[in-house]
Amino acid sequence: MLAMSTPQEGQHHDLFQIQSLFDEICRLLKEAGLNLKGLFLNADAGFDSAEFVAACEKEEIIANVKENPRNTANSAGHAYESGTHIFDDQLYQDRSVIEHANAWMEGFKALLVRFEFSVRNWMSLHFIAFSVIFLRRVNRKKNV
């Protein structure tokens, strides 16, 4: 019975081990020579937590996190009303363009796992995939 009360693999929420994972991502970005100060991060309501926002502030990353209405810590929206949390709705809506592009790219399984050793061939396959996605979008039949 005790085993059922602890989360099983694959059944964690978005914030499971967020601090260690976020620190690891930031470390890798810094090792790659990227400056995180002033970086803008769009995140959905699943990442609405004081711990995540504090981790972003520690790295001087601007977090645009949608308020989670089920989050009891923000049930009154205190952080949003007091101005300590600023949310840009237009920038949040623009993130769907990137999410759609990533979802369309998942349809090309050869690109998900990089089998190509040549950068030129790998990039060429991406351009072919982009062309196919573009042609699919342009060639849609309109409902009359």
C-alpha positions in Angstrom: 0.0 0.0 0.0 2.9 2.4 0.8 4.3 1.9 -2.7 1.1 3.1 -4.3 1.2 6.4 -2.4 4.7 7.4 -3.8 4.9 8.6 -7.4 5.9 6.0 -9.9 8.2 6.6 -12.8 6.4 8.7 -15.5 3.7 9.8 -13.0 5.5 13.0 -11.8 4.1 16.5 -12.1 6.0 19.2 -14.1 7.8 20.4 -11.0 9.3 17.1 -10.0 12.9 17.8 -9.0 12.7 21.2 -10.8 15.5 22.8 -8.8 18.1 20.1 -9.7 17.0 19.9 -13.3 16.9 23.6 -13.8 20.3 24.0 -12.2 21.7 21.4 -14.6 20.2 23.1 -17.6 21.6 26.5 -16.5 25.0 24.9 -15.9 25.0 23.4 -19.4 24.0 26.7 -21.0 26.8 28.5 -19.1 29.3 25.9 -20.2 28.2 26.5 -23.8 29.1 30.2 -23.3 25.6 31.6 -23.1 24.8 34.5 -20.8 21.5 33.8 -18.9 21.1 37.3 -17.5 18.0 38.8 -19.1 17.0 35.6 -20.9 13.2 35.4 -21.3 11.5 32.1 -20.4 7.9 31.3 -21.3 6.4 28.6 -19.2 2.9 27.1 -18.9 0.8 26.9 -15.7 2.4 23.6 -14.7 5.5 25.6 -13.7 3.7 28.1 -11.5 5.5 27.7 -8.3 7.5 29.9 -5.9 10.5 27.5 -6.2 10.6 27.8 -10.0 10.3 31.5 -10.1 13.0 31.8 -7.4 15.3 29.6 -9.4 14.8 31.9 -12.4 15.4 35.0 -10.4 18.6 33.5 -9.0 19.9 33.1 -12.6 18.5 36.5 -13.5 16.1 34.9 -16.0 12.8 36.7 -16.7 10.1 34.1 -16.1 6.8 34.6 -17.9 4.8 31.9 -16.1 1.0 31.6 -16.6 -0.9 31.5 -13.3 -2.1 28.1 -12.4 -5.7 28.4 -11.1 -5.3 25.1 -9.2 -2.2 26.3 -7.3 -3.3 26.8 -3.7 -0.3 29.0 -3.0 -1.6 31.6 -5.5 -5.3 30.9 -5.0 -5.9 34.6 -4.3 -3.5 35.6 -7.0 -1.5 37.6 -4.4 1.8 37.6 -6.3 0.0 38.7 -9.5 -2.0 41.5 -7.8 0.9 42.8 -5.8 3.0 43.2 -8.9 5.8 40.8 -7.8 4.9 38.6 -10.7 4.4 40.2 -14.1 2.8 38.1 -16.9 2.8 39.1 -20.6 -0.2 37.4 -22.2 0.8 38.3 -25.8 4.2 36.7 -25.4 2.7 33.7 -23.8 0.3 33.2 -26.7 3.2 33.5 -29.2 4.8 30.4 -27.7 2.2 28.2 -29.3 3.9 28.9 -32.7 7.1 27.2 -31.4 5.2 24.4 -29.8 3.3 23.6 -33.0 6.6 23.6 -35.0 8.1 21.2 -32.5 5.0 19.0 -32.7 5.2 18.9 -36.5 8.9 18.1 -36.4 8.1 15.0 -34.2 6.4 13.5 -37.3 9.8 13.1 -38.9 11.2 10.2 -36.8 14.5 10.2 -38.6 15.2 13.7 -37.2 14.2 12.8 -33.6 17.1 10.4 -33.3 20.1 11.7 -35.1 21.3 8.9 -37.3 23.2 11.2 -39.6 26.9 11.8 -38.8 27.3 14.5 -41.4 26.1 17.9 -40.3 25.4 18.8 -43.9 23.1 15.7 -44.4 21.4 16.3 -41.0 20.7 20.0 -41.9 19.5 19.0 -45.3 17.0 16.5 -43.8 15.7 19.4 -41.7 15.2 21.6 -44.7 13.3 18.8 -46.5 11.1 18.4 -43.4 10.5 22.2 -43.2 9.6 22.1 -46.9 7.1 19.3 -46.4 5.5 21.0 -43.4 5.2 24.2 -45.4 3.6 22.4 -48.4 1.2 20.6 -46.1 0.1 23.9 -44.6 -0.2 25.7 -47.9 -2.0 22.9 -49.7 -4.8 22.5 -47.2 -8.2 22.3 -48.6 -10.5 25.0 -47.3 -13.9 24.1 -46.0 -16.5 25.8 -48.2 
